[in-house]
Protein backbone atom coordinates (compact mmCIF):
# COMPACT_ATOMS: atom_id res chain seq x y z
CA UNK A 1 0.00 0.00 0.00
CA UNK A 2 1.47 3.36 -0.98
CA UNK A 3 1.83 6.10 1.57
CA UNK A 4 -0.74 8.91 1.36
CA UNK A 5 1.06 12.26 1.17
CA UNK A 6 -0.34 15.44 2.62
CA UNK A 7 -0.87 17.93 -0.21
CA UNK A 8 0.43 20.77 1.98
CA UNK A 9 3.68 18.96 2.84
CA UNK A 10 6.75 19.06 0.63
CA UNK A 11 9.24 17.40 2.96
CA UNK A 12 10.82 13.98 3.40
CA UNK A 13 10.88 14.41 7.17
CA UNK A 14 9.09 12.12 9.61
CA UNK A 15 5.39 12.88 9.67
CA UNK A 16 5.36 14.17 6.10
CA UNK A 17 3.15 11.33 4.94
CA UNK A 18 0.31 9.26 6.35
CA UNK A 19 0.97 5.51 6.61
CA UNK A 20 -1.23 2.54 7.52
CA UNK A 21 -0.20 2.78 11.20
CA UNK A 22 0.28 6.53 11.46
CA UNK A 23 -2.33 6.71 14.22
CA UNK A 24 -0.91 3.85 16.30
CA UNK A 25 2.23 3.12 18.29
CA UNK A 26 3.30 0.26 16.02
CA UNK A 27 5.29 2.54 13.70
CA UNK A 28 4.59 0.25 10.75
CA UNK A 29 4.91 1.64 7.22
CA UNK A 30 2.99 -1.12 5.42
CA UNK A 31 -0.40 -2.74 5.44
CA UNK A 32 -0.22 -6.43 6.48
CA UNK A 33 -1.61 -9.07 4.16
CA UNK A 34 -3.72 -10.48 6.99
CA UNK A 35 -5.31 -8.90 10.03
CA UNK A 36 -1.98 -8.80 11.80
CA UNK A 37 1.53 -8.51 10.46
CA UNK A 38 3.63 -11.65 10.68
CA UNK A 39 7.21 -11.68 11.90
CA UNK A 40 8.23 -12.31 8.29
CA UNK A 41 6.48 -9.11 7.19
CA UNK A 42 7.97 -7.08 10.02
CA UNK A 43 11.54 -7.99 9.03
CA UNK A 44 11.07 -8.05 5.26
CA UNK A 45 8.56 -5.53 3.95
CA UNK A 46 10.17 -2.21 3.02
CA UNK A 47 13.62 -3.24 4.24
CA UNK A 48 14.60 -2.39 0.68
CA UNK A 49 13.59 1.28 0.22
CA UNK A 50 11.40 2.55 -2.59
CA UNK A 51 11.27 6.33 -3.13
CA UNK A 52 7.82 5.99 -4.69
CA UNK A 53 6.33 4.85 -1.40
CA UNK A 54 7.55 7.24 1.23
CA UNK A 55 10.27 9.78 0.44
CA UNK A 56 10.28 12.84 -1.78
CA UNK A 57 13.96 12.46 -2.63
CA UNK A 58 15.13 9.92 -5.21
CA UNK A 59 17.49 6.97 -4.71
CA UNK A 60 20.48 7.77 -2.53
CA UNK A 61 22.68 5.63 -4.80
CA UNK A 62 22.42 5.69 -8.61
CA UNK A 63 24.37 4.11 -11.44
CA UNK A 64 26.28 6.20 -14.05
CA UNK A 65 23.39 5.78 -16.49
CA UNK A 66 21.12 7.65 -14.07
CA UNK A 67 19.13 4.62 -12.92
CA UNK A 68 18.56 4.06 -9.23
CA UNK A 69 19.73 1.10 -7.19
CA UNK A 70 16.61 -0.86 -8.21
CA UNK A 71 14.48 -0.29 -11.30
CA UNK A 72 11.25 -1.76 -12.56
CA UNK A 73 12.55 -2.27 -16.10
CA UNK A 74 14.79 -5.17 -15.04
CA UNK A 75 11.83 -7.30 -16.09
CA UNK A 76 9.37 -6.99 -18.95
CA UNK A 77 6.54 -7.88 -16.53
CA UNK A 78 4.47 -5.01 -15.16
CA UNK A 79 2.76 -4.54 -11.82
CA UNK A 80 0.58 -1.85 -10.29
CA UNK A 81 2.07 -2.72 -6.89
CA UNK A 82 5.22 -4.83 -6.67
CA UNK A 83 5.07 -4.63 -2.88
CA UNK A 84 1.86 -6.71 -2.70
CA UNK A 85 3.79 -9.97 -2.89
CA UNK A 86 4.28 -11.92 0.34
CA UNK A 87 6.03 -15.30 0.11
CA UNK A 88 3.67 -18.07 1.32
CA UNK A 89 6.56 -19.89 2.99
CA UNK A 90 7.17 -16.77 5.14
CA UNK A 91 10.90 -17.45 5.06
CA UNK A 92 13.44 -14.87 6.10
CA UNK A 93 17.09 -15.01 7.16
CA UNK A 94 16.72 -16.67 10.56
CA UNK A 95 14.14 -19.28 9.59
CA UNK A 96 16.06 -20.07 6.42
CA UNK A 97 19.29 -20.82 8.23
CA UNK A 98 17.43 -22.93 10.78
CA UNK A 99 15.77 -25.03 8.10
CA UNK A 100 18.96 -25.47 6.09
CA UNK A 101 20.82 -26.53 9.23
CA UNK A 102 18.24 -29.19 10.06
CA UNK A 103 18.38 -30.59 6.53
CA UNK A 104 22.18 -30.73 6.55
CA UNK A 105 22.16 -32.54 9.91
CA UNK A 106 19.72 -35.10 8.51
CA UNK A 107 21.74 -35.66 5.33
CA UNK A 108 25.01 -36.07 7.20
CA UNK A 109 23.37 -38.49 9.63
CA UNK A 110 22.04 -40.60 6.76
CA UNK A 111 25.45 -40.73 5.10
CA UNK A 112 27.36 -41.49 8.31
CA UNK A 113 24.96 -44.22 9.44
CA UNK A 114 24.78 -45.73 5.96
CA UNK A 115 28.55 -45.95 5.64
CA UNK A 116 28.91 -47.32 9.18
CA UNK A 117 26.44 -50.14 8.43
CA UNK A 118 28.05 -50.96 5.07
CA UNK A 119 24.96 -49.96 3.09
CA UNK A 120 26.92 -49.35 -0.11
CA UNK A 121 27.80 -53.06 -0.27
CA UNK A 122 24.15 -53.73 -1.11
CA UNK A 123 24.10 -51.34 -4.07
CA UNK A 124 23.57 -53.07 -7.40
CA UNK A 125 26.62 -52.62 -9.64
CA UNK A 126 24.59 -51.07 -12.45
CA UNK A 127 23.06 -48.67 -9.94
CA UNK A 128 26.51 -47.58 -8.78
CA UNK A 129 27.28 -46.54 -12.35
CA UNK A 130 24.06 -44.55 -12.45
CA UNK A 131 24.94 -42.69 -9.27
CA UNK A 132 28.48 -42.09 -10.49
CA UNK A 133 27.51 -40.83 -13.95
CA UNK A 134 23.99 -39.46 -13.76
CA UNK A 135 23.53 -38.26 -10.19
CA UNK A 136 27.04 -36.86 -10.61
CA UNK A 137 25.83 -34.99 -13.70
CA UNK A 138 22.65 -33.75 -12.04
CA UNK A 139 24.55 -31.75 -9.43
CA UNK A 140 25.78 -29.52 -12.27
CA UNK A 141 22.18 -28.81 -13.31
CA UNK A 142 21.31 -27.82 -9.75
CA UNK A 143 24.40 -25.62 -9.51
CA UNK A 144 23.59 -23.89 -12.79
CA UNK A 145 20.03 -23.11 -11.70
CA UNK A 146 21.26 -21.91 -8.31
CA UNK A 147 23.71 -19.55 -10.01
CA UNK A 148 20.96 -18.25 -12.27
CA UNK A 149 18.76 -17.49 -9.27
CA UNK A 150 21.62 -15.67 -7.56
CA UNK A 151 21.81 -13.40 -10.60
CA UNK A 152 18.03 -12.95 -10.65
CA UNK A 153 17.94 -12.02 -6.96
CA UNK A 154 20.00 -8.88 -7.51
CA UNK A 155 17.40 -7.32 -9.80
CA UNK A 156 14.16 -7.96 -7.90
CA UNK A 157 12.32 -4.72 -7.16
CA UNK A 158 11.29 -5.58 -3.60
CA UNK A 159 12.88 -7.37 -0.67
CA UNK A 160 10.04 -9.91 -0.62
CA UNK A 161 10.74 -10.95 -4.22
CA UNK A 162 14.48 -10.97 -3.57
CA UNK A 163 14.11 -13.13 -0.45
CA UNK A 164 12.03 -15.74 -2.25
CA UNK A 165 14.49 -15.85 -5.14
CA UNK A 166 17.57 -16.01 -2.93
CA UNK A 167 16.24 -18.78 -0.66
CA UNK A 168 15.38 -20.69 -3.85
CA UNK A 169 19.01 -20.29 -4.94
CA UNK A 170 20.29 -21.36 -1.53
CA UNK A 171 18.26 -24.58 -1.60
CA UNK A 172 19.72 -25.53 -4.94
CA UNK A 173 23.26 -24.71 -3.90
CA UNK A 174 22.75 -26.88 -0.82
CA UNK A 175 21.51 -29.80 -2.92
CA UNK A 176 24.44 -29.53 -5.35
CA UNK A 177 26.77 -29.54 -2.36
CA UNK A 178 24.95 -32.46 -0.72
CA UNK A 179 25.23 -34.55 -3.88
CA UNK A 180 28.93 -33.72 -4.21
CA UNK A 181 29.70 -34.69 -0.60
CA UNK A 182 27.45 -37.76 -0.74
CA UNK A 183 29.13 -39.19 -3.83
CA UNK A 184 32.58 -38.40 -2.47
CA UNK A 185 31.86 -40.20 0.80
CA UNK A 186 30.22 -43.33 -0.59
CA UNK A 187 32.93 -43.39 -3.26
CA UNK A 188 35.46 -44.14 -0.54
CA UNK A 189 33.60 -47.42 0.14
CA UNK A 190 33.15 -48.44 -3.50
CA UNK A 191 36.25 -49.74 -5.33
CA UNK A 192 36.89 -47.94 -8.62
CA UNK A 193 34.31 -45.21 -8.03
CA UNK A 194 35.10 -42.27 -10.32
CA UNK A 195 34.33 -38.86 -8.78
CA UNK A 196 34.97 -37.08 -12.08
CA UNK A 197 32.55 -39.17 -14.15
CA UNK A 198 29.58 -36.91 -13.46
CA UNK A 199 31.33 -33.86 -14.87
CA UNK A 200 32.33 -35.78 -18.00
CA UNK A 201 28.74 -36.96 -18.45
CA UNK A 202 27.45 -33.41 -18.04
CA UNK A 203 29.86 -32.07 -20.66
CA UNK A 204 30.03 -34.97 -23.11
CA UNK A 205 27.23 -37.54 -22.68
CA UNK A 206 24.44 -37.00 -25.25
CA UNK A 207 21.93 -37.91 -22.54
CA UNK A 208 22.64 -34.65 -20.73
CA UNK A 209 23.11 -32.17 -23.56
CA UNK A 210 19.44 -31.20 -23.73
CA UNK A 211 19.46 -30.50 -20.01
CA UNK A 212 22.63 -28.46 -20.37
CA UNK A 213 21.01 -26.41 -23.12
CA UNK A 214 17.90 -25.76 -21.02
CA UNK A 215 19.92 -24.74 -17.96
CA UNK A 216 22.32 -22.54 -19.90
CA UNK A 217 19.42 -20.83 -21.69
CA UNK A 218 17.93 -19.95 -18.31
CA UNK A 219 21.30 -18.71 -17.10
CA UNK A 220 21.62 -16.53 -20.20
CA UNK A 221 18.22 -14.86 -19.81
CA UNK A 222 18.48 -11.16 -18.98
CA UNK A 223 15.04 -10.85 -17.35
CA UNK A 224 15.20 -11.93 -13.71
CA UNK A 225 11.52 -12.93 -13.59
CA UNK A 226 11.96 -15.00 -16.74
CA UNK A 227 14.67 -16.94 -14.93
CA UNK A 228 12.49 -17.44 -11.85
CA UNK A 229 9.51 -18.39 -14.03
CA UNK A 230 11.43 -20.82 -16.24
CA UNK A 231 13.01 -22.65 -13.31
CA UNK A 232 9.98 -23.13 -11.08
CA UNK A 233 7.09 -23.32 -13.52
CA UNK A 234 8.76 -25.16 -16.41
CA UNK A 235 12.13 -26.82 -15.79
CA UNK A 236 11.35 -28.23 -12.35
CA UNK A 237 8.13 -30.10 -13.23
CA UNK A 238 9.29 -31.27 -16.66
CA UNK A 239 12.92 -32.14 -15.83
CA UNK A 240 13.78 -31.69 -12.15
CA UNK A 241 10.95 -33.69 -10.60
CA UNK A 242 11.05 -36.11 -13.52
CA UNK A 243 14.62 -37.13 -12.69
CA UNK A 244 14.56 -36.78 -8.90
CA UNK A 245 11.09 -38.13 -8.04
CA UNK A 246 10.30 -39.98 -11.24
CA UNK A 247 13.55 -41.93 -11.32
CA UNK A 248 15.94 -41.67 -8.36
CA UNK A 249 13.30 -41.82 -5.62
CA UNK A 250 11.44 -44.66 -7.36
CA UNK A 251 14.28 -46.90 -8.53
CA UNK A 252 16.84 -46.61 -5.73
CA UNK A 253 15.43 -49.04 -3.16
CA UNK A 254 14.75 -51.72 -5.78
CA UNK A 255 18.45 -51.62 -6.57
CA UNK A 256 19.62 -51.95 -2.97
CA UNK A 257 20.01 -48.24 -2.29
CA UNK A 258 18.18 -46.78 0.71
CA UNK A 259 20.53 -43.82 1.14
CA UNK A 260 20.06 -41.79 -2.04
CA UNK A 261 16.29 -41.16 -1.56
CA UNK A 262 16.99 -39.66 1.87
CA UNK A 263 19.61 -37.32 0.44
CA UNK A 264 17.38 -36.28 -2.45
CA UNK A 265 14.06 -36.09 -0.59
CA UNK A 266 14.76 -32.65 0.91
CA UNK A 267 14.91 -31.21 -2.60
CA UNK A 268 11.31 -32.25 -3.24
CA UNK A 269 10.16 -30.39 -0.13
CA UNK A 270 12.29 -27.42 -1.24
CA UNK A 271 10.51 -27.35 -4.57
CA UNK A 272 7.04 -27.36 -3.01
CA UNK A 273 7.98 -24.21 -1.09
CA UNK A 274 9.60 -22.56 -4.12
CA UNK A 275 6.63 -23.44 -6.32
CA UNK A 276 4.13 -21.97 -3.86
CA UNK A 277 6.13 -18.72 -3.77
CA UNK A 278 6.40 -18.58 -7.57
CA UNK A 279 2.71 -19.28 -8.18
CA UNK A 280 1.72 -16.60 -5.68
CA UNK A 281 3.95 -14.00 -7.35
CA UNK A 282 2.92 -14.78 -10.91
CA UNK A 283 -0.75 -15.02 -9.93
CA UNK A 284 -0.54 -11.43 -8.70
CA UNK A 285 0.87 -10.44 -12.07
CA UNK A 286 -1.69 -12.28 -14.24
CA UNK A 287 -4.55 -10.83 -12.18
CA UNK A 288 -3.13 -7.30 -11.92
CA UNK A 289 -5.93 -4.78 -12.45
CA UNK A 290 -3.85 -2.77 -14.94
CA UNK A 291 -1.37 -5.15 -16.57
CA UNK A 292 -2.93 -8.63 -16.56
CA UNK A 293 -3.19 -9.04 -20.33
CA UNK A 294 0.33 -7.79 -20.95
CA UNK A 295 1.73 -10.22 -18.36
CA UNK A 296 -0.23 -13.20 -19.66
CA UNK A 297 1.08 -12.58 -23.18
CA UNK A 298 4.62 -12.23 -21.86
CA UNK A 299 4.41 -15.44 -19.82
CA UNK A 300 3.04 -17.36 -22.80
CA UNK A 301 6.07 -16.25 -24.80
CA UNK A 302 8.36 -17.49 -22.03
CA UNK A 303 6.51 -20.79 -22.05
CA UNK A 304 7.01 -21.14 -25.79
CA UNK A 305 10.76 -20.85 -25.34
CA UNK A 306 11.42 -22.81 -22.16
CA UNK A 307 8.86 -25.61 -22.49
CA UNK A 308 10.43 -26.63 -25.82
CA UNK A 309 13.88 -26.76 -24.19
CA UNK A 310 12.59 -28.68 -21.16
CA UNK A 311 10.80 -31.23 -23.35
CA UNK A 312 14.02 -31.78 -25.29
CA UNK A 313 15.92 -32.20 -22.02
CA UNK A 314 13.40 -34.71 -20.67
CA UNK A 315 13.49 -36.75 -23.89
CA UNK A 316 17.27 -36.88 -23.69
CA UNK A 317 17.14 -38.41 -20.20
CA UNK A 318 14.89 -41.30 -21.27
CA UNK A 319 17.73 -43.87 -21.70
CA UNK A 320 18.59 -43.63 -17.99
CA UNK A 321 15.34 -45.42 -17.06
CA UNK A 322 16.53 -48.55 -18.90
CA UNK A 323 19.92 -48.77 -17.19
CA UNK A 324 19.11 -50.23 -13.72
CA UNK A 325 18.74 -54.01 -13.42
CA UNK A 326 15.52 -53.50 -11.46
CA UNK A 327 13.07 -51.19 -13.24
CA UNK A 328 10.11 -50.45 -10.93
CA UNK A 329 8.99 -47.43 -12.94
CA UNK A 330 8.80 -46.73 -16.66
CA UNK A 331 9.89 -43.49 -18.28
CA UNK A 332 6.53 -43.07 -20.03
CA UNK A 333 4.67 -43.15 -16.70
CA UNK A 334 7.03 -40.67 -15.07
CA UNK A 335 6.81 -38.43 -18.12
CA UNK A 336 2.99 -38.48 -18.07
CA UNK A 337 3.04 -37.39 -14.44
CA UNK A 338 5.40 -34.51 -15.20
CA UNK A 339 3.18 -33.30 -18.04
CA UNK A 340 0.13 -33.44 -15.81
CA UNK A 341 2.02 -31.57 -13.13
CA UNK A 342 2.87 -28.79 -15.59
CA UNK A 343 -0.76 -28.49 -16.68
CA UNK A 344 -1.95 -28.10 -13.09
CA UNK A 345 0.67 -25.46 -12.33
CA UNK A 346 -0.16 -23.42 -15.42
CA UNK A 347 -3.88 -23.92 -14.85
CA UNK A 348 -3.61 -22.01 -11.57
CA UNK A 349 -2.34 -19.04 -13.55
CA UNK A 350 -4.71 -19.29 -16.49
CA UNK A 351 -1.84 -20.20 -18.83
CA UNK A 352 -1.54 -23.06 -21.29
CA UNK A 353 1.46 -25.18 -22.22
CA UNK A 354 2.46 -24.98 -25.91
CA UNK A 355 1.39 -27.95 -28.00
CA UNK A 356 4.01 -30.56 -28.73
Order of alpha helices (4+ residues) and beta strands (2+ residues): beta-beta-alpha-alpha-alpha-alpha-alpha-alpha-alpha-alpha-alpha-alpha-alpha
